[in-house]
């Protein structure tokens, strides 16, 4: 079996797909990873063949378009809208990249944000498309009925206007007038939900093509070991709280860092601050807070009393696996879904929307997460469940059953030929 895995977005969209690719490769299959060039070194470190997918002005992050999306638009629009806008900035390059990456594959496996791109590749080459949900889907019923269907069709008309000129330049036919992605469920196209049923189970009765597999974790580290100075800091005092907003950009990083420091001091807690893109800030950290540019979540989170994070899918999964409570500060609509879910499970304090973040509110949330013995016990128990699942192995088994013998369906071109013949 030879597959191409397509994913766009942040590291949280890439690493689970790497874990699946590695599982497939270890079982003797061929798995190629197609994603942004900024992740090429990560893919190669995982031992998988890499294929580039052009990175747009939004996915690049630190651009005027990326900042506008993260600071404003993403707070009321779902992430897929942002990545449609992102794709628009590099349509021809990304489409050409994907065509090369998928040309000789038996199947295309696409993450949430790459579903439309994956559908185009599967349709063009007549190959099966396997959809991957890294994020929680909308509540049952919220995307059904006349109004949501009309909204999807309206979005499709806009997307067609962007995509068809690029497809024409690539020698591909025009897209159909009717939105095609709804057909995937009607045709029972496989969906893999890459998280634990104990965390994100939604009703799937009567939808046998939807499989909740468990989280997809890599079996080995891709990140360097934590610096010795960080390990010394952790060992030198009380268990710290980790603060990490992942790939999110802050309009005023220094103000946010100052707010975090104040909340930690008011809580009487030491902290580890993962600075990421904000490592060049001007705020001087006190001795009770250790700043690090980047750190492995797998190696760090379990050494902390709680984790303050943006509730991205990957960071949420790492915190659940570590078995420590979360304090969530969601920046986007999709992150709010994860933040709400871990709060419902009793392993996180109530979410604080980014625009409402304050030192006082963060202090109260940190206190709740670190001092609530019940929350700590629930986090530890859920961690045992998550760790006991073999999500990538289960996903591989499902794929092997679904794809062997390999299924092939006609693309637009062949369908037109059959209709005319």
Number of C-alpha atoms within 10 A of each C-alpha: 17 16 22 26 28 32 28 26 23 20 17 18 23 24 21 24 28 25 21 24 29 24 23 23 17 11 11 11 15 18 24 23 28 28 28 23 15 15 18 18 12 18 25 14 13 19 13 18 16 22 22 20 25 25 22 25 20 24 21 17 21 16 13 10 18 21 20 16 24 22 17 14 17 20 20 11 14 14 20 16 15 20 20 21 19 22 26 18 18 16 22 18 17 22 21 16 17 22 19 15 24 27 16 13 19 21 27 28 28 28 28 22 24 23 23 18 22 28 21 21 26 27 20 20 23 19 24 26 24 23 25 25 20 23 21 20 15 11 10 10 8 10 14 10 9 8 11 13 14 13 12 16 17 13 14 19 17 11 18 18 12 17 18 17 16 21 19 13 11 14 9 15 14 16 19 12 10 14 18 14 13 12 11 15 13 9 9 12 16 22 22 23 27 27 27 21 17 12 20 19 12 13 10 12 7 7 13 11 16 20 20 22 22 26 28 27 24 18 11 9 13 15 14 10 12 15 11 9 11 16 13 10 19 20 12 9 10 14 17 25 26 26 25 22 22 20 19 23 20 18 12 10 18 16 14 16 21 15 18 23 23 17 22 25 17 16 17 14 20 24 28 23 25 19 22 18 18 17 15 11 13 11 14 11 13 12 10 16 21 19 19 16 12 18 20 14 22 17 15 20 26 18 18 22 23 27 31 25 22 29 30 28 21 24 22 21 22 22 25 27 24 26 25 28 31 36 31 32 25 26 26 25 16 23 25 20 20 24 27 17 18 24 18 13 15 18 27 30 25 19 24 20 18 16 12 9 16 16 18 16 13 25 21 17 23 27 20 18 26 23 12 13 11 12 22 22 16 17 24 18 15 22 19 14 16 22 17 11 17 15 24 25 18 20 22 18 13 16 18 15 10 16 15 9 9 13 12 16 15 17 17 19 16 15 12 11 11 10 8 7 6
